[in-house]
């Protein structure tokens, strides 16, 4: 009897399924950019310009910010797995809104709902993915799993809609990508059931908790901020520039290329120290932008595609993986709050520069707007590069997996 009790006490935790969780993460992030290739067309159809398209695009951040600022306690109240299911359900609602009532205002509402869904999923994903692996798993491996799933999703949604537009250009108001995604979403909902949940920490009754920035993590947040600013510019502002050059049909593929090729750099980022990964990412990011801007202004789609693929390597390969791993290494038991802080800065970059650049394009032209953005990008990258070389006493936890707080 004693032997049986000892065996029961030492029974290992039920094994998880990183692949099933990855499917859910991919599905939520696919919805995030599913309808963004339509933004410029919807704005024009409703009598608006680039600034309105950028504003509808940035409504996503309006939904994400409350979650990132105060909602990191939700997984401890409901459980991470249940919260992920709620987020996926909200994404389904956002897609249904666009299918039933397409328009630029509806796009803004849909993206606000998606901001809530994706921000919620992003903050709990590292902790929930940790629960799918054995204790002691390297945080870089966990960050890589999360990054690959979300990166492919962000790019796949835009590419799917762009492909639908090429097949049937007249059906741009209601492309088939939306209904097809609904089927994938219900499959992902089923996959979430039965997964091991992340441990709960802190006061379970608290839903509202602010994000955390453990010592040494701001440089990682700053790097993802400017990286996602480039991604946001390609998704929301560049389509208008391409349309003026007669290349508007390629905007969805540019969105795909500014995200998905980053997956190819994930194995390399996993082998690097986080600081080294973001420094290399900053170099590639700065090198990629002139190709994007010059290609869009001159009508060279080959240059745009080359530049966006390089930017993806920097943003979603080196900086996203390296930055998230660096945050997890320093977060200890505050992983959920620290992840919220990381993505708070990411979404700040994803929205404010897009709105300002879109407004500048309407006021002073595409050339001035893109050149001004590039100048600020280079200055920010230089500051972050220097900051990443300064040693910081952080009390790091390099070997253990992060736990939610």
N, C-alpha and C positions, 0 to 999 in steps of 0.2 A: 504493500500500500504506500509505503514511504517513497519507493522508487517511482510509482505512478504520479505522486504529487510533485516530486522534483521534476519529472518530465513535463508535467503540465505547466510548471512555473517557467521552464526554459524553452517552451515551445516557440519557434520563431514566428515572427509576424507574418500574416497572410501575404503571399507575394502579390504584387500589383501588376499592372499592364501599362507600361509607358506608351505602347502603340495605341491603345484605346484612348488614353488621355490625349495623345498627340492628335488623333483624329478630331476630337472635340475642339482643341485649340485651333487647329487648321480651319475647321468649319466656321468658328466665330470670326476669325480674322479674314476669312474669305469674304464674308458679308461686308466687312469694313470698306472695301474698295469695289464692291460689285457694281455699284451704280455711279462711281465717280467719273468714268469716261463720258457720261451723259451730261455732266454739269454745265459745260459751256453751251451745249446745244439747248438744254432746258432753259438756261438763262436768256439766250438769244430769243427763243420762242416766246418767252414772257416779257420781252422788251428790255432786258437788262444786259450789263456788260461784264467784263472780267472781274470787277470788284464784287459783284453780286455772286458770281460763281465761287469766288474765293471765300466769301462770307458763308455760303451754304456749306462749302467744304469744311470750314473751320467750326461750324456748329457741332461737329463731332467732338471737338475739345470742350465745348460748353457742357456736353453731357459727361465727358470724362473727368473734368476738374473736380466736381463735388465728390466723386468717388475717391479720387487721388488725395484730395485735401482732408477728407473726414471719414471716408467709408472703409478704411482698412480693417476695422473691427468686425465687419459683416461675416467673414468666414468663421470667426470664433463664435459668433452668435448662432449661425445656421449650419456651420460645417462647410468646409471648402468644396466638397463634392456637390452638396445641395446648392450652394451659391453658384457653382459653375453651371448647373442645370438651369437655374433661374436666368443667368446671363444668356444662355443659348436660347431660351424661350423669348427673351426680350429681342434678340437678334432676329428671330422668326417674325415677330411683330413688325420690326422695322422694315423687313423685306416685303411683307404683305402690304404695308402702307404705300411703298413705291410701285408695287404691281397694280394696285387698285386705283391710285390717284397720282400718276406721274406728273411732276412739275418742279420748278426750282424751289418753291416754298416747302413742298412735300419732301424734297431731297434734304433740305435743312432739318426738318423734323426727324426724318429717318436717320440722318447722321447723328443727331443728338442722342437718339435712342441707342444707336450703335456705339457711341462714345461711352455710354454707361456700361454696355455689355462688354466691350473690349477692355476698358479700364479695369472692370471688376475681374475679368478673366486674367488679365496681365498681372495684377497684384497677387492673386492666389496661385498662379501657375507654378512658380518655383517651389513653393511649399508642398503643393499637391503632387508635383512631379517627384519631389524628394521622397514622398510616401510610397511611390511605386518602385523605389530602388532599395537595396539593402542598406542598413545603417553604415555610415562612414564613407559613402560614395563621394568622389571628388566633386565639389561644387561646379567645376568647369564642365564636367560631363552633363550635369543637370542643366546648366545654362545652355549648353549646346543643344540638348534635346528640345528645350523650350524654344530656342531661337529658330531651329530648323522648321518646327511645326508652324510657328507664327509667321515666319518669313515667307514660306511657301504660300500660306493662306493669303497674306496681304497682296501678293503679286498675282495669285491665281484668279482671284475675283475679277480684277480689272482685265486680265487677259481673256477670260471667258466671255465677258461682255463685248470686248473688242472683236473677238472672233465672230460672235453673233452679228455684230454690225457689218462685218465684211461679207458674211453669208447673205444677210438680208438688210441692206442699208435703209430700207423704208420702214423697218420695224424698230427704229431706235427708241421710240417712246416706251415700248414694252418688249425688250429682248428676252429670249428664252432662258437666259442665264438665271434670272430670278426664280422662276418655277423649279428649275433643275436644282438650285441650291436648297430650296425647301425640302426636297426629298433627302438630300445629303444631311440636312440639319436633324431630321427625325432619326436617321441612322445614328448620328453622333449622340443624340439624347439617349438612345438605347445603350450605346457603348459606355456611357458614364455610370450606369447603374452597376453596383457591386464592386466598384473600385475602392481600395483602401483609402480612408480619409486622412487628411493631415491632422496631426495632434493639435488640440486647442490649448491656447496659453492665455494668461492674463484673466481679466474679468469677462466672463462670457456674456454678461448683460450689456456690455458696452459695444455699441455699434459705431459710434463716432470717435475716431482716433486720428490724429494728424499724422502726416508722413514723417519719417525720420531720415536724418542725414548723418549717419555715423562718421566720425573723423576719417578723412581720406577719401570720401565717396563723392564729394562735389565735382571733382575733376572728371569722374566717369559720367555724372549727370550732365555736365557741360558738354562733353564730347557727343553724347547721344542727342543733346539739344540741337547742335548745329548740323549733325548728320541727318536728323529727321527734318530739319528745315529744308535741306536740299531735296529730300524725298517729297515733302509737301509742295515745294515749288514745281517739281516735275509733274506731280499729280494734278495740281489745281491751277497753276499759272501757265505752264508751258503749252497745254493744249491750244490756248488762244494764239500763241506765237506760231505754233505749227499750222494752225488753220489758215493764218494769213499767208503762209508759204505754200498752201495747197496740200498740206500733209496731215490734216486733221484726223484722218482715219487711222493714223499710226499712234495716236496719243495713248490708247489702251496698252499697246505693246511697249511703249516707253515706260509706262507705269510698271508693267510686268518686269522689264529689264532693270529698273532702278531698285528692285526688291529681291527677286528670286535668285539671280546669280550669286548673291551673297552666301547662299548655302555652300557653294564650292570652297569658300574660305573658312568655313567653320572648323574643319579638322586642324588647319594650321593655327587658328586662334586658340583652340583647346590646348595646344602644346606651348603656348606663350604665357609669360606672366601678364596679368591684365594691363599693367602700365605700358608694356611693350606693344601689346595688341592695339591699344588706342592710339599710340604714337604712330604706328604704321598706318592705321586707319586714317588718321588726320592727313598724312602725306598723300595717300591715294585719293582722299576726298577733295583736297585742294587741286590735285592734278586733273581730276575728272571734270570739274565744273567748267573750265574754259571750253572743253569739247561740247558739253551740253549747250551752253549759251551760244557759242559761235555756230554750232550746227543748227540750232533752232532759228537764229536770226538770218542765216545765209541759205536756209533750205536744204541743208545736208543731213538727211535722215541717218546716213551711216555714221556721221560724227555724233549725232544725238544718241544713237544706240550704243556706240562705243563708250561714250561718256556715262550714260546711265548704268551700263554694266560695271564700269569701274566704281561708280558711286555705290552700287549695291555691294560690291566687295568690301568697301570701307564701312558702309552703314550697318548692313545686316550680317556681315561676316566678322570683321575685326572689332568694330566699336561696340556693336550690340552684345556679342558673346563676351568679349573682354570686359566691357563695362559691367554687365550683369554679374559675371563671375567675381569681379573685384568688389562689387557691392555685397554679394553673398558672403564672401570671405571675411568681410569686416562687420557684418550685421549681427552675427551670433543669433540670439533668439528674437531679434527684432527684424527678421527677414521680410515679413509682409509689409511692415511700415517702411523699411528701407527700400523695398522694391517700389512701393507707392511713390517715394521721393524721387527715385530714379526715373520713373515714367512721368511724374509730374513735370520734370524738366524736359523730358522727351516731347511731351505734348505741347509744352510751351513753345518749343522750336517748331513743332508741326503746324502751329496755328498763327501766332503773331507775325512771323516773317512773311507767311503766305498772304495774310490780309494786307499788310503794309506794301508788299511788292505788287499785289494786284491793284491796289489803289494808285501806286506810283506809275504802273503801266497805263492806267486810264488817264492820269494827269499829264505825264511827261513822255509816254511812249515805252514800248517794250525794251528798246536799247538801253535807255537810262536806268530802267528798273532792274534789268538783269546785270548790268555792270555794277550798279550800286550794291546789289545783293552779293556779288562776287567779292567786292572790296571788303565788306563786313565779314564775309566768310573767312577770308585770308587772315584778317586781323584776329578774329576769334580763335582760329586754329593755332596761330602763333602763341597767343596767351595760354591756351590749354596745353600746348606742347611744353612750354617752359614750366607750367605748374605740375605736369606729370613727372617731371624729373626731380622735384623737391621731395626728399624723404619726409614721411609723416608717421609719427608714432600712433598706431591705431589699435593695438591689442588685437591683432588679426587672429582669425580662426581658419588657417589654410587647409587643414586636413579634414575637418568635420563638415557634414552637410548643414545647411541652414535650416532652422526651424521657424515656423510662423510665430508671431507674437500677438 
